[in-house]
Amino acid sequence: MKTTDTTSTSLAKQLGRRMADAVDRATVDSVGNWRIRRFEVSCHHPLSETVAWEAPESLVYSVKPNSDTEVLGVGCAISIEERDMKRVRRRMVELDFPKAVSWFGAFPFDAWQVNAGIWRGWPPGLWMVPRLTLRRRAGENIVHCTIVSERTWNRVDGHDWLETCLLPLVAQAATSSSAWLRQAGAIAEERHFSQLVDRALDAIHSGRFDKVVLARQSPMRVQQPLSEVLARLVKQSTTAHVFALHWHEDWFLGASPEELARVEEGQIFVDCLAGSTRRGRTSIEDLALSRELLESAKNKAEHGAVVDFVTGRLRAFATDVSYPPQPGLKRLPTVQHLHTPVTATLRPGIHLLEVAASLHPTPAIAGLPRQPALDFIEREEGWNRGYYAGGVGLLNGRGDGLLSVALRTALVRYPDALLFAGCGIVDGSVGEDEWRETELKLAPMKSALS
C-alpha cells in the first residue's frame, strides 16, 4: 500500500523553500515575549496537497462551511491542555496574543471522562497556537503565512525548520495496527446495535429519559494518502466544516454539518440539527422524502426538543434570540436533516467558550434529559467516545470563532481507521432503521478513505 504520494512530498518541499526564502522579508510585531512574522509566498495548488499521514509536526487543517479558504497550522507555539472552558479562556487572556492570531482546538464528548483505549494520550481538552499558520483562498496563487516565535528566534534554525516542517517522515511499510484496534472497545454488528436500541427503548418506556443518542464505531483500512482524503472531503462536503487534527500518532478528521456555536462581531449563531432521513435516488424521490421528514410528528418532536434546549440555554448569555417558527432542511450527500438556525446577540463580556460549555452536549448528540441519557451512554455503549461528538474549531483574540460538533468523523492511526456515527433514539425508533441511518452517515468518510 502506498502511504505518501510523491506529488505531495514534492509540493511540500517547494512550499517550504519558498517560505524559507521569504521569511526575512516578513513584517514583525512584538507582543510580550513573542514575535509575530507575516509574509506571503506564491502557491499554485491547494494546501491540502502538501500534507501526509506521516507528518513530523502537530498539524491542523480547516475549511469552514461554505468557505473557499483553507487554513493549515503547522507545529505548536503554545498549547493549553485543559478541560475547563473558563480556565482555557483565562489562560488565553493571560497570554495576550495579537487579536488576529488564531487558536485551534478541540474537546471531548465528555471532558470529565478519562480518555482511554484508542484515545489514550489525548488531553482532556486541547487548544494551541500553531508555530506556522498558512491561509490560501481557492483560485488565488498566494499563501498568507504567519509565524509565532519566541524572542530568541534563531534565523538559521528557523530557515531549516520552514524548509522541512511539511515534509513527511520517512514512510515505513504499512503494518497491521490490530493492537490499537483491540483497545477500541465495542464494535457492534447490526444485531448487537439493534439490541442496544431495544435497551434504550426499554429505558424510555420506563420513564428514565425521552431521548438518547447512541453511536457506534466502524473499522476500516485506509487506502488513500491524506492529501486525497482531504480533497475528497472538501469537494463532497461544501456546507460542512472539514477539519483534520494531528496529535502524536493519530489523526482526527471529519466533515461536520453542525455548528455548535459561531460568533461574529457579537452575534452568535447555533445550528439545531435533529430528525433525519436518507437522500433520494432521484430528484422526485428526494423531494418526497423531504416532505415526509418535514411532516413527521416523531422527527418534529425530536427536533423541537433540541430547539427548546438551545434557545433556553442561549437566553442566559444573549438577547434577541430568534429562529424561524418551522424547521427547514439541511441536505448532505447521503442524508438530510431537519434544521433550525438560531441567532442572538451576546451580552457584553460573554465569550464563545462560555456559551459552548453551556450548550455542550446538546440533546442532538446526547439526549434529554441530559444526565440520565449520558449515564446510559457511558454504561451501555461499551466504548470511549473520546473527541467524537465533542467540539472542534478555531477562534481569535477578538472573540470571533467557530466551534463545530465533531460529527462525521474518523480517528486514524495509519493505516487503520475507526469511523463514528450516531442516531437519536426516541419512542417509536426501530433498530433496523437506526442502523441504516448510521450507515448513511458513515458513507462519506468511507468513500473519502477508500
C-alpha positions in Angstrom: 0.0 0.0 0.0 1.3 3.4 -0.9 1.2 5.8 2.0 2.5 9.1 0.7 2.3 10.2 -2.9 5.5 11.7 -4.4 3.5 14.7 -5.6 2.5 15.9 -2.1 6.1 15.5 -0.9 7.4 17.5 -3.9 4.9 20.3 -3.3 5.7 20.4 0.4 9.3 20.7 -0.4 8.7 23.6 -2.9 6.5 25.5 -0.5 9.0 25.0 2.4 11.8 26.5 0.3 9.7 29.5 -0.7 8.8 30.2 2.9 12.4 30.0 4.0 13.4 32.4 1.2 10.6 34.9 2.1 10.7 34.9 5.9 13.5 37.5 6.0 11.2 40.0 4.3 8.4 39.5 6.8 6.8 42.3 8.8 7.4 41.7 12.5 5.3 42.6 15.5 6.4 42.2 19.1 3.9 41.1 21.8 5.4 40.3 25.2 7.9 37.5 24.7 6.5 36.7 21.3 7.4 37.7 17.7 4.7 37.6 15.0 6.1 37.4 11.5 3.8 37.8 8.5 4.7 37.3 4.8 3.4 35.9 1.6 4.6 33.3 -0.9 3.3 32.1 -4.2 1.5 28.7 -4.3 -0.5 27.3 -7.2 -2.1 24.3 -5.5 -4.4 23.6 -2.5 -2.7 23.5 0.9 -4.2 20.0 1.4 -1.9 18.7 -1.3 1.1 19.3 0.9 0.2 17.2 3.9 0.8 13.5 4.6 -0.2 10.9 7.2 3.5 10.8 8.3 3.5 14.5 9.3 6.5 15.3 11.6 4.7 18.1 13.5 1.4 18.7 15.2 -0.9 19.9 12.4 -4.4 21.3 12.0 -6.3 21.8 8.8 -9.6 23.6 8.5 -12.1 24.7 5.8 -15.2 26.4 7.2 -18.7 25.7 5.9 -19.4 27.5 2.5 -15.8 28.8 2.5 -13.2 28.8 -0.2 -10.3 29.4 2.2 -8.1 26.7 3.5 -6.2 27.1 6.8 -3.2 25.0 7.7 -1.5 25.2 11.1 1.9 23.5 11.5 3.8 22.9 14.7 2.8 24.3 18.1 4.0 27.6 19.6 2.0 27.1 22.7 -0.8 24.8 23.9 -3.4 24.7 26.6 -4.4 21.2 27.7 -7.4 21.8 29.9 -11.0 20.6 30.2 -12.5 23.6 32.0 -13.5 26.3 29.5 -13.3 29.1 32.0 -9.6 28.2 32.7 -9.0 27.9 28.9 -10.4 31.4 28.4 -8.4 32.9 31.4 -5.2 31.4 30.1 -5.8 32.8 26.6 -6.3 36.3 28.1 -3.1 36.0 30.1 -1.0 35.1 27.1 -2.3 38.2 25.3 -1.5 37.3 21.7 -2.5 39.8 19.0 -6.2 39.8 18.3 -5.8 38.3 14.8 -3.8 35.2 16.0 -6.0 32.1 15.8 -6.3 29.4 18.4 -7.2 26.0 17.1 -8.6 23.4 19.4 -10.9 20.6 20.3 -12.5 19.0 23.3 -14.1 15.6 24.0 -17.7 14.5 24.2 -17.3 14.1 28.0 -14.4 16.2 29.3 -14.7 14.6 32.7 -14.2 11.1 31.4 -10.6 9.9 31.2 -9.6 9.4 27.6 -8.8 5.7 27.4 -8.5 3.0 24.8 -7.7 4.4 21.3 -7.9 7.9 22.8 -5.2 7.2 25.4 -2.6 10.1 25.3 -5.1 12.7 24.1 -5.5 15.5 26.6 -8.8 16.4 28.3 -9.0 19.4 26.0 -6.6 20.8 23.5 -6.1 24.4 22.3 -3.0 25.6 20.5 -1.5 28.4 18.5 0.4 26.8 15.6 4.0 27.8 15.1 3.1 28.5 11.4 -0.3 29.3 10.0 -1.0 29.3 6.3 -4.1 30.6 4.6 -5.0 30.2 0.9 -8.1 31.2 -1.0 -9.2 28.9 -3.8 -8.3 30.3 -7.2 -5.6 32.6 -5.7 -1.9 31.8 -6.1 -0.8 33.4 -2.8 -0.4 31.9 0.6 -0.6 34.2 3.6 1.9 33.0 6.3 2.1 33.8 10.0 4.9 32.6 12.2 4.6 32.8 16.0 8.0 32.5 17.7 9.8 33.4 20.9 12.1 36.4 21.1 15.0 34.0 20.8 14.2 33.2 17.2 17.3 31.8 15.5 17.4 32.8 11.9 19.3 29.7 10.7 17.3 27.2 12.6 14.1 29.0 11.5 15.0 28.7 7.9 15.8 25.0 8.3 12.5 24.3 10.1 10.5 26.1 7.4 12.1 24.0 4.7 11.3 20.7 6.3 8.2 21.3 8.5 5.8 20.0 5.9 7.9 17.1 4.7 6.7 13.6 5.8 8.7 11.4 8.0 10.4 8.5 6.1 7.4 6.3 5.3 7.6 2.8 6.7 5.8 -0.2 5.3 2.2 -0.3 6.4 1.7 -2.9 9.1 -1.4 -4.0 11.0 -2.4 -1.9 13.9 -4.5 -4.7 15.4 -3.2 -3.9 18.9 -4.5 -0.4 18.6 -7.9 -1.6 17.3 -8.2 -4.0 20.2 -8.3 -1.0 22.5 -11.3 0.4 20.7 -14.0 -1.2 22.9 -17.3 -2.4 21.4 -17.5 -2.6 17.6 -21.2 -3.5 17.2 -22.6 -5.6 14.4 -26.2 -4.8 13.3 -27.7 -7.4 15.6 -25.9 -6.1 18.7 -26.7 -2.5 17.8 -30.4 -3.3 17.5 -30.2 -4.9 20.9 -28.7 -1.7 22.2 -31.5 0.3 20.7 -34.0 -2.0 22.3 -32.4 -1.5 25.7 -32.7 2.3 25.1 -36.4 2.0 24.2 -37.0 0.0 27.4 -35.4 2.9 29.4 -37.6 5.4 27.5 -40.7 3.4 28.2 -39.8 3.2 31.9 -39.6 7.0 32.0 -35.8 7.3 32.6 -35.4 9.7 29.7 -37.2 10.8 26.5 -34.3 10.5 24.1 -30.8 9.1 23.9 -28.3 9.4 21.1 -26.5 6.1 20.5 -23.3 5.9 18.5 -21.1 3.2 17.1 -17.7 2.8 15.6 -16.7 1.1 12.3 -13.2 0.0 11.5 -11.6 0.1 8.0 -8.3 0.1 6.3 -7.2 3.5 4.8 -6.4 3.3 1.1 -5.6 6.9 0.2 -2.9 9.4 1.0 -4.1 12.2 3.3 -3.9 14.8 0.6 -6.5 12.9 -1.4 -8.8 12.2 1.6 -8.9 16.0 2.4 -9.5 16.9 -1.2 -12.5 14.5 -1.3 -14.0 15.7 1.9 -13.8 19.3 0.8 -15.3 18.5 -2.6 -18.2 16.4 -1.3 -19.0 18.5 1.8 -19.1 22.1 0.8 -21.6 23.0 3.6 -19.7 21.2 6.3 -16.7 22.2 8.4 -13.9 20.0 7.1 -11.1 19.6 9.6 -8.1 17.4 10.5 -6.1 17.4 13.7 -2.8 15.5 14.0 -1.7 14.7 17.6 1.2 12.4 18.2 0.5 9.2 16.2 -3.2 9.9 15.4 -5.3 12.0 13.0 -8.8 13.1 14.0 -10.6 14.3 10.9 -14.1 15.0 9.8 -16.7 16.9 7.8 -19.1 18.3 10.5 -22.5 19.5 9.3 -23.4 21.1 12.6 -22.2 24.4 14.2 -22.2 24.1 18.0 -21.7 27.9 18.1 -20.2 30.6 15.9 -19.5 34.2 16.9 -19.1 37.1 14.5 -18.8 40.7 15.9 -21.0 40.0 18.9 -23.6 37.9 17.1 -23.9 34.2 17.9 -25.2 31.5 15.6 -26.2 28.0 16.6 -27.3 25.0 14.4 -30.1 22.8 15.6 -30.0 19.5 13.7 -32.2 16.6 14.7 -34.5 14.4 12.7 -33.1 12.7 9.6 -33.8 10.7 6.5 -31.8 9.5 3.5 -31.4 11.3 0.2 -33.5 10.1 -2.7 -32.1 8.2 -5.7 -33.9 10.7 -8.0 -35.0 14.3 -7.5 -38.6 13.2 -7.3 -37.9 10.6 -4.6 -35.6 13.2 -2.8 -38.5 15.7 -2.7 -40.9 13.1 -1.4 -38.5 12.1 1.4 -38.0 15.7 2.3 -41.8 16.3 2.6 -42.2 13.1 4.7 -39.4 14.3 7.0 -40.9 17.8 7.4 -44.3 16.3 8.2 -43.1 13.5 10.5 -44.5 14.0 14.0 -41.7 11.8 15.5 -38.9 13.8 13.9 -40.5 17.2 14.5 -40.9 16.4 18.2 -37.3 15.3 18.4 -36.2 18.4 16.6 -38.3 20.7 18.7 -36.7 19.4 21.9 -33.3 20.4 20.6 -34.5 23.9 19.7 -36.1 24.4 23.1 -32.9 23.3 24.8 -30.6 25.5 22.7 -32.8 28.7 22.9 -33.3 28.2 26.7 -29.6 27.9 27.3 -28.8 30.9 25.0 -31.0 33.3 26.8 -28.7 33.1 29.8 -25.9 34.6 27.7 -27.6 36.6 24.9 -30.5 38.8 24.0 -32.7 38.9 20.9 -32.8 35.1 20.5 -34.5 34.4 17.2 -35.2 31.5 14.9 -37.8 30.5 12.3 -41.1 29.0 13.5 -40.7 25.9 11.5 -37.6 23.9 10.7 -36.1 23.8 7.2 -33.8 21.2 5.7 -30.1 20.7 5.6 -29.1 18.4 2.7 -25.9 16.4 2.8 -24.6 13.9 0.3 -26.3 10.9 1.9 -28.7 12.2 4.5 -31.0 15.2 5.1 -31.8 16.7 8.5 -34.4 19.0 9.9 -32.5 22.3 10.5 -33.3 25.4 12.6 -30.7 28.2 12.6 -30.7 30.2 15.9 -29.2 33.7 16.1 -28.8 36.0 19.1 -26.7 39.0 20.4 -24.2 38.1 23.1 -24.3 40.1 26.2 -21.1 42.3 26.9 -18.2 40.2 28.3 -19.6 36.8 27.2 -17.2 34.6 25.3 -17.8 31.9 22.7 -16.2 29.3 25.0 -18.7 30.1 27.9 -21.7 29.5 25.6 -20.2 26.3 24.2 -19.6 24.9 27.7 -23.3 25.5 28.5 -24.7 24.1 25.3 -22.4 21.0 25.0 -23.6 18.3 24.8 -26.9 19.2 23.2 -29.8 16.8 23.0 -28.8 16.3 19.4 -25.7 14.3 20.4 -26.6 13.2 24.0 -30.3 13.0 24.8 -32.9 14.5 27.0 -33.0 14.9 30.0 -29.2 15.2 29.5 -27.8 13.5 32.6 -29.8 10.3 32.5 -29.0 10.0 28.8 -25.3 10.5 29.4 -25.4 7.9 32.2 -27.0 5.4 29.8 -24.4 6.1 27.1 -21.5 5.6 29.5 -22.9 2.4 30.9 -24.3 0.7 27.7 -22.3 1.8 24.6 -19.2 -0.1 25.6 -16.6 2.3 24.2 -15.0 5.7 25.0 -16.2 8.4 22.6 -13.2 10.5 23.1 -13.3 13.5 20.9 -16.1 12.1 18.7 -19.2 14.3 19.2 -17.1 16.8 21.2 -16.2 20.2 19.7 -13.6 21.3 17.2 -12.8 24.7 15.8 -10.8 27.9 15.9 -11.2 31.4 17.4 -9.2 34.6 17.6 -8.4 37.2 20.3 -11.4 39.3 19.3 -13.7 36.5 20.4 -14.9 35.6 16.9 -14.7 32.0 16.0 -16.4 28.7 15.1 -16.9 25.6 17.1 -18.4 22.6 15.3 -19.8 19.5 16.7 -17.2 16.7 15.9 -19.5 14.6 13.8 -19.0 12.5 10.6 -15.5 11.8 11.9 -12.8 9.2 11.9 -9.7 8.6 14.1 -6.8 7.3 12.0 -3.7 5.6 13.2 -2.3 4.9 9.7 -3.1 2.5 8.1 -6.2 1.8 10.3 -9.2 4.0 10.9 -12.2 3.9 13.2 -15.2 5.8 11.9 -18.0 7.1 14.1 -21.7 7.8 13.6 -24.8 8.1 15.8 -28.5 8.4 15.8 -31.2 9.7 18.1 -33.4 7.1 19.8 -37.0 8.2 20.8 -40.2 6.3 21.3 -41.1 4.7 18.0 -37.5 4.2 16.9 -36.7 0.8 15.2 -33.2 -0.8 15.5 -33.0 -1.8 11.8 -33.8 1.8 10.7 -31.3 3.3 13.1 -28.6 1.0 11.8 -29.3 2.1 8.3 -29.1 5.8 9.4 -25.7 5.3 10.8 -24.6 3.5 7.6 -25.7 6.6 5.6 -23.7 8.9 8.0 -20.6 6.7 7.7 -20.7 6.6 3.9 -19.0 9.9 3.0 -16.0 9.2 5.3 -15.7 5.6 4.0 -15.7 7.0 0.4 -13.0 9.5 1.2 -10.7 6.9 2.9 -11.3 4.1 0.3 
